[in-house]
Amino acid sequence: MGSLLSACGINVKKKKVEEERHLRANDREFNLSFKYANNAIKTSKYNVFTFLPLNLFEQFQRLANAYFVFLLILQLIPQISSLSWFTTVVPLLLVLSITLAKDLSDDITRHKNDNHVNNRKVEVLINGELKSEKWMNVQVGDIVKLENNEFVTADLLLLSSSEPLNLIYIETAELDGLVSKPVNVNMNLADGANASLSAFLTFWSYVIILNTVVPISLYVSVEILRLGNSYFIDWDRKMYHVKSDTPAQARTTTLNEELGQIKYIFSDKTGTLTQNIMTFNRCSINGKSYGKSSKKKVDFSWNPLADPKFCFHDHKLVEVVKSGSPEVQAFFRLLALCHTVMPEEKTEELFYQAQSPDEGALVTAARNFGFVFRSRTPETISLVEMGVPTTYELLAVLDFNNVRKRMSVIVRSPEGKLTLFCKGADTIIYERLHPSSSKLMEVTTEHLNEYAGEGLRTLALAYKDLDEDEFEKWKERHHEASTSLEDREAKLDTIYEEIEKDLLLLGASAVEDKLQDGVPQTIEQLAKADIKIWVLTGDKQETAENIGYSCNMLREEMKEIFIVAANTAEEKSRLLGKKSQVVEDEKVDGEYGLVINGHSLVREIVLLIENRIYLTACMCQAVICCRVTPLQKAQVVELVKKHKKAVTLAIGDGANDVSMIKTAHIGVGISGQEGMQAVLSSDFSFAQFRYLQRLLLVHGRWSYLRMCKFLRYFFYKNFTFTFVHFWYGFFCGFSAQTVYDEWFITLYNLVYTALPVIGLSIFDQDVNDRWSFQYPQLYAPGQLNQYFSKMAFARILLHSCYSSLVLFFIPWAAMCDTVRDDGKDIADYQSFALLAQTCLLIAVSVQMGLDTYYWTAVNQFFLWGSLSVYFAVTFTMYSNGMYLIFTSSFPFIGTARNSLNQPNVWLTIFLTTILCILPVVAKRFLFIQLKPTINDKVRHKVRQAKAVPPPLPRKFPRRRISTRRSGYAFSHARGYGDLVTSGRFLRIPVKSRPALFPHTDTCESVRS
Amino acid sequence: MGKKQAGTGPLSRRPDNSAFKQQRLPAWSPSLTAQTVLPTFYILSLVCLFLGIWLFITVENTYELKVDYTNAGTCERCFDLRKHVIASKTACTCTVSFQVPKLFQGDVFFYYGLRNFHQNLRRYMDSRDDAQMVGRKNNLKAPSSYCAPFDFDANKVPIAPCGAVANSVFNDSLTVVYNPADGSEIQVPLYRKGIAWYTDKNVKFRNPPTNDTFTLQQAFEGTTRPLYWQRPVYELDDTNSNNNGFINDDLIVWMREAAFPNFKKLYGVLNRAQGPFTEGLPPGNYTLSINYNFPVEPFRGRKELVISMVTWFGGQNYFLPIAYLVTSGLILVAAVVLTMVYVKVGKNGKNMEE
């Protein structure tokens, strides 16, 4: 199929104030005279010439880099410089060049994408003939011709479509691609006190010394370990989907640790929780239930028009159909006639374009059982009934809507028999049955309950033969009603009601809305981890609720499930008020569920009552918002983000989830089946919803743990380092003399402690992945940000303070009045510097050992290697050769040799280490004994169970839902009934805008 | 490994199953259990106790004697004289007598001690030129700017050695005289060489190149002595010509800046070759006579003579033994508390139940 569209390239970017524009379709010369923007897309930031200056300019706008440059300038002033310039310049250059390289590669990718998009071809009508043109050269006013499945990169106005009903199906995707979220790192600068001569200069000298609190290496290390943890996500085989050959992908490297702090998950339904595949599973015809039993698939080869993908597992039904049972035939005839599906025949193959997958499933079922829906015109429906082509005259479509919950068609068979076929929610149909069906009704109800218990979506089917005269009269009234100008809807409803009565029950169908693999288990795990799950869906309330049950979000044992389905703001706010009252009264001691119908989620109402929604909703375990548009999805996320300072995650698969994915702190895209829009705007992507639990409970938790450990340790070691300077200030008259050798200051963060802390923060795991799954509660500390809160920071400060006191005053007291074993000097500055730095390094290394839970060979290598490197480098730098070559850079000649051969030096180092470490050990041991955290408890269990590995996560039995059932098999929007029967569509093509530019609903249904 | 496999097979993008990539590296996961923590505490307590006692015994056998001569004895006069810069060139000698109560057995070390003298002020410490003092010809006459304002004198003549550190060198000379009961006076013989670090004497400090015809004085030509010095650097030691220039032991010792404002620096080692000093420094009365040059009044400092023995553990230093003993006690207390807590709370494992 092809559609003819006209481009009125209204450039998306930089829309100025509304102004009038003049253009003539298909008149390039005229249009060019206005100099409208061209249609090329540009998302790249730099070109060859602007890259370096622009990028550097941007980098220096970052607070951190500006701060380091400022420090560098300070160090270049000799009166102030307490440290040599190289202590800052080397790491700064490193950071700048790494960022430069990263930005460069990003921008190259963007250039490639732009080129790709701009150079896509499109057919443009130029001078009366269609010419292939690049999208970027399309001009305002051009007329273009689009084929099926082509990309559109301009604003277009639809002129005409080749589709019989002039329908076109559009997926709205956002093409702007990647999102990157800026991360701010707060910096605290400590001030140095001063008391000496030139206070001003000394102050700045101290600023230079104290820069070690927030050194550049912090930034570098954070980047490295984020990158490392992202790679672990990419490499995880347990998040690799074999069927689609899709590994998980961390598209953003800066958000890993936030994965360990998720409090709210916002999930799309279709394609995310469910496969968006409806399968006709069971049916009950004339009191007989079909569809259970045998594992063997039914062979449909007798039917040349059968859909090969269709599976059914009950041979009896086929036999009954073949034997010509009138009820069974009527059942499938109904399914083949009563719907709004569009057929499409391509190269001998039959496809259906269904507005909702449920309908598609039912029509396909009928097709396979020998009642093939072949084609339709406004007046007829053509079937192939058991191999015989049959054409029905379509007299009326009594369309579906929310209140009616049913749909009927009135057809005239080739024999001239008038029949009304009706399908709908069982309760609705039951009310309209002829008394003679009451016995069948009882049996069917039993079957319906059984189906609903299996989580299937059920529908009751009924028919009625009509009398010609009766129908004629009715038709007149119907015509009257449908042409009336006032209250048309209400009048039509009454008319419909009149004829839809005394129906004869045929049976019931049951369609399975297939969940993705492992969805209920995943949701249960996440719920145990105290993550609140909100499902935001464009679906109708019943569907959403049903899915909520079948995937374990809503549970029978929940204390109460609030259903808020109101159409006006006042009503809703009143309802909510009542609910929150209930919740508040009961102090949230049970689990609650909430279902909100999005009817009233429109923006004004959100504004009106957002506090209430938030109050109620945040207390509920599970929230389902139905009938929300993509924009509303984003608004709901925004609402929670705004009111609850919690980390949110949005997961979805389609273009309609893009706004939500972008709004949430973390966006996850399900890749594989659908288009790439969700993935392109996401931070993480994988193929299956169930991988989410591994992403959060394992990778997220570890990343958070590692990042916090890293930060805690990093600040500990640097505060300790810096505080020692401060204590020395009391002895050197606050002259900003450093305690350590300048080289040590330069290399401390860069070399001596860099690798061990990176090793710690890349490999550490408190318990392995299996135990993480076994105890989802381990996730809770991350949500409360317990591992790196203000409190934790204060504790680090105290700990550093204590350690620095030990690390300065013990060496001071031990050395201040002593000499070497040969009577020579050892209380000199250089020996003391060496002693102090060795004490510090050993103490922080042992502390690192204490913090490490998971000692891999790499950790051992890094730790011992770094210590060895320290001694090797120290002896080298303090050697004769270095001094004689670079005299003024290495004045510490001989210090290592003369000092480290003294027993009292080593005794001092030993004492400081003991005094730094043992209190920590004692404190931790006491806390483990007296107030063990969940973490301690699980680790205890791990130790006990060393020999016995933890059991695999148990398999969840499919939940039996005894009291719920949904009679839903219609599209959630109003159907195409009007379009199908009225001939208007051929003349007035752009009548039904919602179908042309769908926001959510059609989008979802079109995708099937 | 590491690279994605080429080709487009059905599993071409499957990640490798390596222990590293799947985060399954074999690892040791120690944790703080009673079985590890408690024994460690008891053992460390014992170790500290043992070390503390051992060090304490060692230190007990080490003597040290401090004689403050700032304004003691006849030095009051010199002390006052040195308050005024005008009289800085006037020579002043004085004596202080003191008593040694006990024999200092073995090698005895004589130190001069300064109190409240901040050799560790940043700008003071930096005010030196190592390149000059390692005897580089170019640097000799072009002192580093770090030495300012002690790099050139008023006539723009380069100063050698330049800088505040060298300028402020300790220039008292000390002589100790033993006064035995018989009324005689025996000067205590001191080795005044070999008191600096070997690496300092041989590597860090060197004179500009000289030879038989080119004397040290000639080598230093074109430089001037530091402002406060009474002699040029090549004439520091009258008695030993090898002890002149930058490699003068006293200068080297001084140039090794002290870490703290109170410090002592080696002045000489007792020469036990003869007389009453073969055993060490005998008990009795002594007189210290001082060539009093170094002013301490401006910084409210004190000067002292320190006589000390050394052991393997260095000089007399009570801090470490006492610190070890206290630490041992603390660890023991902590160990007992932890044991009690463990027995009461943790032993039956109830605290670990959820």
Interface residues (C-beta under 8 A of the other chain):
Chain A: P78 S82 S196 S205 F232 D234 W235 D236 R237 K238 Y240 V242 D245 T246 P247 W702 F731 C732 G733 S735 A736 Q737 F763 Q765 N768 D769 I810 W812 A813 A814 M815 C816 D817 T818 V819 R820 D821 D822 G823 K824 D825 I826 A827 D828 Y829 Q830 S831 F832 A833 Y853 Y854 W855 T856 A857 V858 N859 N880 Y883 L884 T887 S888 P891 I893 G894 R897 N898 Q902 P903 N904 L907 T908 L911 I914 L915 L918 P919 V921 A922 R924 F925 L926 I928 Q929 L930 P932 I934 D936 K937 R939 H940 K941 V942 R943
Chain B: P10 L11 S12 R13 R14 P15 D16 N17 K21 Q22 Q23 R24 L25 P26 A27 W28 S29 P30 S31 L32 T33 A34 V37 T40 F41 L44 C48 L51 L55 D107 F109 Y111 H118 Q119 N120 L121 R122 R123 Y124 M125 D129 D130 A131 V134 R136 S144 S145 I195 A196 W197 Y198 T199 D200 V203 K204 V253 R256 E257 A258 A259 F260 P261 N262 F263 K264 K265 L266 V269 S308 V310 T311 W312 F313 G314 G315 Q316 N317 F319 L320 A323 Y324 T327 I331 A334 L338 V341 Y342 V345 G346 G349 N351 M352 E353 E354
